[in-house]
């Protein structure tokens, strides 16, 4: 009987390559699309979804030269980035309010991207391009330092269990990556409906070098660090669920100072 560790010729069987899986802030869901999503995907993905070199896993981004976003959009304009754009409910509405900006969104779920493409078509929004990949790696590899005017991070997964906190996107390392990609004076806007994650964000970002909480002033009791609700951000289906469950929505804004 042949030894399972040997090839038919008797030589040692080569070890299978093990894919390195990074700790990520999301969990992949079903890629099954409904008919309207399928139609939107077939119609718009070639022109509005940006393909980039991927790493070992489907959603990873390989080290590569930064994307020429001016060429991608066909114009030079301020860059706005959203990580975790979901079905595009807030993304498309906010892009409409920034017609003079180029908006890049990261989302890993194909049905959500397809819904976003359909929404863009219905609302006649053409200043958004989507990358189906890990947003943290995308921010690192696809953008030049000091090239992003604003980063949006709304309702990212709070990863409640302590053993999963390492998956939370907001971290000391990520804060420094964001700082490196923002222009001086650029803003990082965040929102969450989970109080423990909001406090976590404050603990990490209030002390982050080169970032300042725009609404924190120890000498003014009216400026406690929490930002007023961003008017241009619509109340999404997800946010309405949080409000219906009695959760408080927390907004934060940090500005790059150096």
C-alpha positions in Angstrom: 0.0 0.0 0.0 1.3 3.4 -1.0 2.3 5.8 1.9 -0.1 8.8 1.7 2.9 11.1 2.3 4.6 9.8 -0.9 3.8 10.4 -4.6 3.0 7.3 -6.9 6.7 7.3 -7.9 7.8 7.0 -4.2 9.1 10.5 -3.7 7.9 12.8 -0.9 4.6 14.5 -1.6 5.0 18.3 -1.6 3.3 20.1 1.2 0.1 22.0 0.3 0.6 25.8 0.4 -1.3 27.2 3.4 -3.1 30.4 2.7 -2.3 33.1 5.4 -5.6 34.6 6.6 -5.3 38.0 8.2 -7.6 39.0 11.0 -10.3 41.0 9.3 -13.1 43.2 10.6 -15.9 41.5 8.6 -17.4 38.1 7.9 -18.2 37.0 4.4 -21.9 36.3 3.7 -23.7 34.6 0.9 -22.9 35.9 -2.6 -26.4 34.9 -3.9 -28.1 37.8 -5.7 -31.7 38.4 -6.5 -32.8 39.2 -10.0 -32.6 43.0 -9.7 -29.1 42.7 -8.2 -28.1 40.4 -11.0 -29.3 42.9 -13.6 -27.5 45.8 -11.9 -24.3 43.8 -11.6 -24.3 42.8 -15.2 -25.1 46.3 -16.4 -22.8 48.4 -14.2 -19.9 46.4 -12.7 -17.5 46.8 -15.6 -17.6 50.6 -15.4 -18.1 51.2 -11.7 -16.2 48.4 -9.9 -12.5 48.9 -9.8 -10.4 45.7 -10.1 -7.1 45.6 -8.1 -4.5 42.9 -7.6 -5.6 40.7 -4.8 -3.6 38.8 -2.2 -3.9 35.2 -1.2 -7.6 35.5 -0.2 -10.5 36.8 -2.4 -11.0 40.0 -0.4 -7.3 40.8 0.3 -5.3 43.5 -1.5 -1.8 42.7 -2.6 1.0 45.3 -2.3 0.9 47.3 -5.5 1.4 50.8 -6.8 -1.3 53.3 -5.8 -4.2 53.5 -8.2 -4.3 56.5 -10.5 -7.7 57.7 -9.3 -7.7 60.7 -11.7 -7.5 58.2 -14.6 -10.2 56.0 -13.0 -12.7 58.9 -12.6 -11.6 60.7 -15.7 -11.0 63.9 -13.7 -9.0 65.4 -10.9 -11.1 66.0 -7.8 -10.9 65.6 -4.0 -10.9 62.0 -2.8 -13.5 60.8 -0.3 -13.4 57.2 0.9 -16.0 55.1 2.6 -15.1 51.7 4.2 -18.0 49.3 4.5 -20.5 51.0 2.3 -23.1 48.2 2.5 -26.0 48.6 0.0 -25.0 52.2 -0.6 -27.9 53.9 1.2 -25.7 56.6 2.8 -22.9 56.4 0.2 -25.1 57.4 -2.7 -26.9 60.1 -0.8 -23.6 61.6 0.4 -22.0 61.3 -3.0 -24.9 63.3 -4.4 -24.1 66.1 -2.0 -20.4 66.1 -3.1 -20.7 66.3 -6.9 -17.2 67.8 -7.2 -15.6 64.9 -5.3 -14.4 61.5 -6.4 -15.8 58.9 -4.0 -14.2 55.5 -3.5 -16.1 52.9 -1.5 -14.9 49.5 -0.1 -17.4 46.7 0.3 -16.8 43.0 0.3 -20.3 41.6 -0.3 -21.3 41.3 -3.9 -25.1 41.5 -3.4 -24.6 44.7 -1.4 -22.3 46.1 -4.2 -25.0 45.2 -6.8 -27.6 47.0 -4.8 -25.3 50.0 -4.6 -24.9 49.9 -8.4 -28.6 49.9 -8.9 -29.1 52.8 -6.5 -26.4 54.8 -8.3 -28.2 54.2 -11.6 -31.6 55.2 -10.2 -30.2 58.4 -8.6 -28.0 59.2 -11.6 -24.8 59.3 -9.4 -21.6 58.7 -11.4 -18.9 60.0 -9.0 -18.6 56.7 -7.1 -16.3 53.8 -7.8 -16.4 50.6 -5.7 -13.6 48.3 -4.7 -14.7 44.8 -3.6 -11.9 44.3 -1.1 -10.6 44.7 2.5 -10.9 48.4 3.1 -8.0 48.6 5.5 -5.6 46.9 3.0 -7.1 49.0 0.2 -6.4 52.2 2.1 -2.8 51.2 2.6 -2.0 49.9 -0.9 -4.3 51.9 -3.3 -3.8 55.5 -2.1 -0.9 57.8 -1.9 0.1 59.3 1.4 -1.8 62.6 2.1 -4.3 62.1 -0.8 -7.7 61.5 1.0 -9.8 64.5 2.0 -12.3 62.5 4.1 -12.7 59.0 5.4 -16.2 57.7 6.3 -16.6 54.8 8.7 -20.3 54.3 9.6 -21.6 51.5 11.7 -18.7 49.1 11.4 -19.0 45.7 13.1 -18.6 46.3 16.9 -17.4 42.7 17.6 -18.9 42.6 21.0 -17.1 39.7 22.6 -13.8 40.5 24.2 -12.0 37.7 22.4 -13.1 39.3 19.1 -12.0 42.9 19.9 -8.9 42.3 17.8 -11.2 42.3 14.8 -12.5 45.9 15.5 -11.4 48.1 12.6 -10.7 51.1 14.8 -7.3 50.5 16.4 -4.1 52.3 17.1 -2.4 50.9 14.0 -5.4 51.7 11.8 -5.6 55.3 13.2 -2.0 55.9 12.1 -2.8 54.4 8.6 -5.7 56.8 8.3 -3.6 59.7 9.5 -1.0 58.9 6.9 -3.5 58.9 4.0 -5.5 62.0 5.0 -4.4 65.4 3.8 -3.5 67.9 6.5 -6.9 69.2 7.7 -8.7 66.1 6.3 -11.4 64.5 8.4 -12.3 61.1 9.6 -16.0 60.8 10.3 -17.4 57.8 12.3 -20.7 56.7 13.6 -21.9 53.7 15.7 -25.0 52.7 17.5 -23.2 50.6 20.2 -22.0 52.5 23.2 -19.2 50.2 24.1 -17.7 50.6 20.6 -18.2 54.3 20.8 -16.2 54.5 24.0 -13.6 52.2 22.5 -13.2 54.6 19.5 -12.8 57.5 21.9 -10.1 55.7 23.9 -8.2 54.9 20.8 -8.6 58.1 18.7 -8.6 60.8 21.3 -5.0 59.9 22.1 -4.0 59.2 18.5 -1.0 61.3 17.4 -1.7 63.7 14.6 -5.5 63.5 15.0 -7.7 65.9 17.0 -11.3 65.4 18.1 -13.0 68.4 16.6 -15.7 68.4 19.3 -13.6 68.0 22.4 -12.8 71.1 24.5 -12.0 70.4 28.2 -12.8 74.1 28.9 -16.3 74.0 27.4 -18.9 71.6 28.8 -20.8 71.8 25.6 -18.0 70.2 23.6 -17.7 66.7 25.2 -16.1 65.1 22.2 -19.3 63.7 20.6 -20.1 65.2 17.2 -23.5 66.4 16.3 -25.3 64.1 13.9 -23.8 64.6 10.4 -26.7 66.2 8.5 -25.7 64.9 5.1 -25.7 61.3 6.4 -29.2 59.9 5.9 -30.9 57.7 8.4 -30.4 54.3 6.9 -32.4 51.1 7.4 -29.6 49.8 9.7 -29.6 52.9 11.8 -33.4 52.8 12.1 -33.2 49.3 13.6 -30.7 50.6 16.2 -32.9 53.5 17.1 -36.0 51.2 17.3 -34.0 49.0 19.7 -33.3 52.0 21.9 -29.7 52.4 21.1 -28.0 55.8 21.0 -26.3 56.9 17.9 -22.8 58.3 18.4 -21.0 60.5 15.8 -17.3 61.4 16.0 -15.1 63.6 13.8 -11.4 63.7 13.9 -9.2 66.1 11.9 -5.6 65.5 10.8 -3.3 68.2 12.3 0.1 66.9 11.2 
